[in-house]
Amino acid sequence: MWAEKEQIKRKRNIAVTQAWISKDSQRSPKYRSLKIILKYLKLYCQYSSLSSLKYLADSQKTWFERILWVIIHCVIISGLISMVYITYKEFVTFPILTSMDSDSFSTIKLDFPAIAICPVNRISRRAATELATDIFNANITNLSIDEIVELLKQLGNNYPSNFIMEDNRNMEVDHLLNSYYNGFYDITKTMKNLSPLCMSMLLKCKLHGTYRPCTTLFEFRKTQDGFCCTFNYVRERDDIPTMREVIKEPFGTVHKIEDLGIEHGLTVLMDPFLDDYFFPILPVKGWKIIVFNPRDFPDVSSGGVTEVLAMPRTETYVDLDATSFFSTDIIEHFPVNQRNCIFSEEVRTAHSDTVYTYSDCIVDCKIYDMLKLCDCRLFFFPRRGEKEFSQRICTNADLACLSKYKTKWFTVFPHEDKQEILPNSEWALHCNICYPTCEDTGYDVLSSKSYMSTGEYRTDLLSKFNVTNQGILHVFFSKYGSIRLKQDVIYYWYDLLSDIGGICGVFIGFSLITIVELMYFFVLLLLHLFYGKSTLQEDDDHEKETKSMHSQTIQTIYWNELLPSSWQWVKFSNNSQFFNNRTR
């Protein structure tokens, strides 16, 4: 009986369901689509790994509780979106980060710096007297040799530390040299011949503990202070008149740091030739020691040059410390204004036909401005064969213009400086296209001196020398470890994913499996909307059947009703026999 009743009830539920489906099918497609979407949204909330979503679809919760949970979720998700946006915005705005790669990078892996030894005296009295004698013998002037020598001193005004404007004397020496050289004179060659020579100034040299001829270590090259004795300066030649003569090979061999200590650095014994002083650029006597990168032109405004003064009868110790900088290959894909550096192979400058350097870019900027304002360039700037650089070299006749704009060329604004902070920035040189190189080495200097008395010394360096005014220079490294900086992206893709995933995990417990679940339910929703296929139909029927069974009226069931009919007959027969026996 009970089974028959259940079968009847099931048929009745099926009839009701069919009637509901028939009625629902008559409604509009929009209503049906909305109902399907809400259905899958409810299922996602019930079965998602985000456990808090189940409270939104729990029918046993009151409407107040469900609305409260909706508000809580909206607040938390808003905070999550804000944090993710800030993280991504920071990644987009500042994608590059400079950090310390190592504070104990091996010093012996670095290049030894370039060293320029420039006498404070920039014009040799002996050389000036020889030139004055030749001019006097040419019978082109009524001046005496001594008067011509004093007039030649005006050539020292071409050094940037002076640019002294004495129109009468400057025009006079210019006219005198033009007459002597038949209407045109090469001031570069003239200034080179008037400079003190390295071969007579450098007496003894030692590199890495081995004595070597100074002529094999030093060259007479152009620097910011004119022609000086340069060591480890591996740039191409100073003057390349035509593009056909441009050297296409890379830089020459650079001396490395082989070991630490004074005995394993560079040591030079120098003679100041105090009796040859004629035009000092500083109010002292001695040498200006310039420390710079071997691949850069030594220009102080580029920030990569350090200067040290060495005096006669002193032993000058230049203890160096290096800071290297490199960039990973991945940042090469970023714009230059974001990484704020240029890889040396990316750009060519007019000053160099091999690779880009920051110093070359600053020098180019200066030369172009000089050509525009004074129609000439200074004699100590290297010439690389470009048409603009092949123009006229400044002489004493141009000092009036050069002195007018002197302060402008000593104040340089590269790209990264805030040009608006100075009210008179129009009197500064703006080099907006100049960026540092993405791989560089800077050298810090710690100098000290010890004074020497005159006489003889029993040392290998000073053997056979009677010290009078000589000076000794030691350039060396004493620290094994150096700082190495690295420029890299602030986030790799997995770092960004980890940060955003961590934020999502803290706020709502979000993970990759949540994305898979969302995609799964989204695919099911699309299949149901566009193809009418519901993979969850059987589960829905089972859920409806279960709910129907729970909604049925509960009735009292007696154990006798559960026994088979044969058992009930046996029980009834036994009871009847027992009753008959009792009545007898």
Secondary structure, DSSP 8 states (H G I E B T S, - for coil): -HHHHHHHHHHHHHHHHHHHHHHHHTS-HHHHHHHHHHHHHHHHHHH-S-GGGGGTS-TTS-HHHHHHHHHHHHHHHHHHHHHHHHHHHHHHHS-EEEEEEEEEEEGGGSB--EEEEEESB-SBHHHHHHHHHHHHHTT--S--HHHHHHHHGGGGGGSTTT----HHHHHHHHHHHHHHTTT---HHHHHHHHS--HHHHEEEEEETTEEE-HHHHEEEEEETTEEEEEES-----SB--SGGG---S------B----SGGGSEEEEE---GGGB--BSSSS-SEEEEEE-TTS---GGGT--EEEEE-TTEEEEEEEEEEEEEE-GGGGGS-HHHHT-B-TTT--BTTBSS---HHHHHHHHHHHHHHHHHS-B-TTS-B-S-TGGGS-B--GGGHHHHHHTHHHHHSEEETTS-GGGSTTGGGSEEETT---BSSEEEEEEEEEEEE--SEE--STTTTT-EESS-EEEEEEE--SEEEEEEEEES--HHHHHHHHHHHHHHHH---HHHHHHHHHHHHHHHHHHHH---TTHHHHHHHHHHHHHHHS------HHHHS-HHHHHHHHHHHHHHHHHHH-
